[in-house]
Every structure is written in structure tokens, then in C-alpha cells.
């Protein structure tokens, strides 16, 4: 399941590394974690606008643009030995599972509002544990 998506994701990671590599794009190689911030915000707004217009072809494109910006941020962080793709993906996976005990655990909910309440409760517990 999702084999083609896994292959495409791996290809995207390779493309971003190549863009930042020795023979890569001068603009991409110049980017920093900070310089990418406006791109990420701009793409998020473009996604919002596409959804509001119900322009799904454009939404597909804008989601791809945001994904490339996110991968660029991870690659920049990887190059600076801050963290890598595996850490980001593992952290996201663990958080999704942890914040959805009504899906991946024994918690029962009856509606979307209860599911959101559980998610908020889990987030609050994480924040309290991180303060310790």
C-alpha cells in the first residue's frame, strides 16, 4: 500500500538535496531556515485561497509547493545537523498516534466534538510534560 507514494516522496527528498548540492540551484543553495519563512506563509495563504475558491487543481499545485518548501526547510536543518527527515517524520507519526487515542488506543468518542476534545486534552498534557 502506498508504494508509489513512498517512491515519489523519496524522489522529492533527493531532488531537494540535489537542488542544494554542489551542482544545484544557486537560489536554493542560498536559502536558510529564516529566508524560507515567507515562502511557507505565502504558500499557506495560496492554499487557503484555493480552498475558498474550490479551485482544486490549483489546490493540488499549492500543496505541492508547500511540501517542497517544507522539504527544503528539513534539508537545510539536516545540513546544519539540527535534525533530519527521519526525526521529523518519526515525531509527526508519534504525535498523530499520541493525539488520537480514540483511533489508535482504547478511548471512545461519540462525535467530532469529543474527538477534538480528546486531541486538545492530549496536547495540553504534552505541553505540561514539556514544561517539567
N, C-alpha and C positions, 0 to 999 in steps of 0.2 A: 504494500500500500504506500502511496506517495513516492514511489521510487523515482519517477521523472522529476518531481518537485525537489527531492533531495539532490539529484544531479544538477538541476538548474541552480539551486542555492549554492552548491559547491562551485559551480562555474562563476557565479556572481562574485563570490569571495575571491576567486582567482583573478577576475577582471579588475576588481578594486586594487588588489595587490600589484597587478601589472601597471595600472594607472599611476600608482605611487612609486613604482620601481625605477631603476636607473634609466631605462628607455621609455619611461612613462610620459604622461601629460604634464607639461610644465605648470599648468594651473593647478591640477590635482596634487602634485607634489608640494606645492606651496601652502596648501591648506593646513590649518591647525584645528584643534578642538574648538577654539573660540571662533575662528573665521567661518566655521560651518554652521554656527548657530542661526544666523539669519536665513540661510538656505532651508534649514529644518522648519523654522517658523513659517516661512513663505510657503513651503510645500504643504504644511498642515492647513493653512488658510485656503490653499487651492483645492485641497481635498474637501474641506467644508463647503466651499462654493460649488464644487461638482455635485456633491450630495444634495445640496439645497436645490440645484437646477435639475436634479435627476439625470445628469449627463454621465451615464455610466461608462461610456467609452473613455471620457476624459478622466473619470474617477480611477479607472484601471491604470491609466498612464501616470496620474499623480501619485497613486500608491506606489508604483514602481520608482518614481523619482524620490519619494520619501525613503523607501527601502534603500536605495543607493546612497542617500545621504547618511542613513544610519550605519550602513556597512562601512562607509568612509570614516565615520567617527570611530567605529570599533578598530578599523585598520590603523588609524592614527594612534589610538591608545595602545594598540598592540606594539607598534613600532617604538613607543616610548616606555614599553614594559610596564604599563599601568594595569592592563588586563587584556584578555584575548577573546576570540569568538566563543570558545568553549565556555569560558566563565560567564559571558553574557547569556548564552543560550541555556546553560545549566541553571543560572539564577532565575531566569524567566520561567523555565519549566517548573522549578521548585516552588516559585511564588504562585504560579497558576494553580498548582495542585494544593498547596497550603491554604490558599484563599477560597478554595471551592470544596470544603469538606462535605458539602451536600451532594457533590458529584463523585468525589474520589474517596470519601470516608463514610461514616455512619450517620451523619447529621441529616435529618429530614426537614424539608421545607415544602410548603403548600402552594407558593406562588412566587412571582418575580420579586415582590417587595421583601419577602422573607429571605430570599436568596441574596439580595442586596444587603440586607441587614447582617447576615452571616459574613458576607465579604467585608463589610465595614468593621465588624467585630474583630475579625482576623487581622485586618490592617492595624487596628488600634492596638491589639496585643503585640504585634510585631514592633510597632513604634515604641511601646512601653519597654519591651525587652531590649531594644537597641539603645535605650537611654541608660540601661544598667551597666 
